[in-house]
Amino acid sequence: MTLHVYPAILEGDAESGFSVYFPDLNGCVSAGDSASEAALNAQEALALHLEGLMGEGLPVPAPSDLSAIRPEPGAPEAARLLVTAYLPDPSPLHQPQRTHAE
């Protein structure tokens, strides 16, 4: 298993609910009625998003440093999170075969 850690932004409030997005992973989002529910859902969203990228053979972007992410003006940012996901190591059956010339 490989640990993946990505920065995420928690937005919203207790009245309207919370959402989480990952600046490094376009389209990877989660939500919840509470901040803790949204954060827990973010772990599942991250794992599914990364599994999808890997399954399609697409590059997985490197995570940004949390402090390097600029706040969006006017966004209802409630917190910044580091979200983790454990994913299985790629199967050796799916690894590119090396030739003797490499």
N, C-alpha and C positions, 0 to 999 in steps of 0.2 A: 504494500500500500504506500502511496505517495501523498504527503500532506501538501495541499495547495492553500495559500493564504492570500486573499484579495481585499483591498480596501473597498468599503461601501459607504454610501451616504444614506442616512435615515432622515426622512422628511415627514412632516405632519404634526398632528397633535391628538390628544385624547378625545377631542370632540369629533373630529372628522376621520380619524384613523391614521395609520402610518404606512409608508411605502419605503422600500429600500431599492436603490439602484447601484450598479457597479460601473464606475466611470471607464474602466478598462474593457468591459464586456458589453458591447452594444446589444440591447434587447434583454439583458439579464436583469430581471426585477422580481420583487416579491412585495407582499403587503400583509397587513394584519390589523386587528382592532386595537391592539396594544403595541407598544414599542418592542416588548419582549417577543410577542408573537411574530411580528414582522422580522425581527432578527433571526428567530429560529427558522422561519420560512426561507430566509435568505440563504441559509446553509443548504437546504434542499435545492433551491434555485441555482446556486453556484455549482453544486455537484452535477445536476442535470445539464446545465449549460456546457460545462467542461466536457462531460461525457459525449454530448452531441458533437462538439467541435472535433474531439479526438476520433469519434466514430466515423465522421465524414472525412477524416484525414486533413482537416484544416489546421492551420497554425493556432496555437494557444498563446494569446498575448501575455507578455510578462506583466506581473502586477506592478503598479506604480507605488512609489513611496507615499504613504498616507499624507505626510506633511507637504508634498508637492502638488496636491490637488487643490485648485483654487475654488473658493466658494462661488456659486452662481448668484449674481445679484438678484435680490428679491425672492430667492428660493427659501421655503420654510424649513431650512436645515435644522434638525433637532439633535443630531449626533453623527459622529463618524465612527465606523466600526471596522474591525478586521475580522473577516468571515473566513472560516476554515471549511475545507472539504477533503476527505480522504477518498482517493480513487485507486482502483487496482492498477498495478503496473501493467504496461502493455504486454500482451501475450507474445512470447517468442515466435509463435506461428504467424503473427501479423507484422513482424519486423522485416524491413527490407533485407534481402539476402545479399551478403557481401561476396564479391568475387575475389579470386586470388590476386587480381591486379590492384586491388585497393590497398 
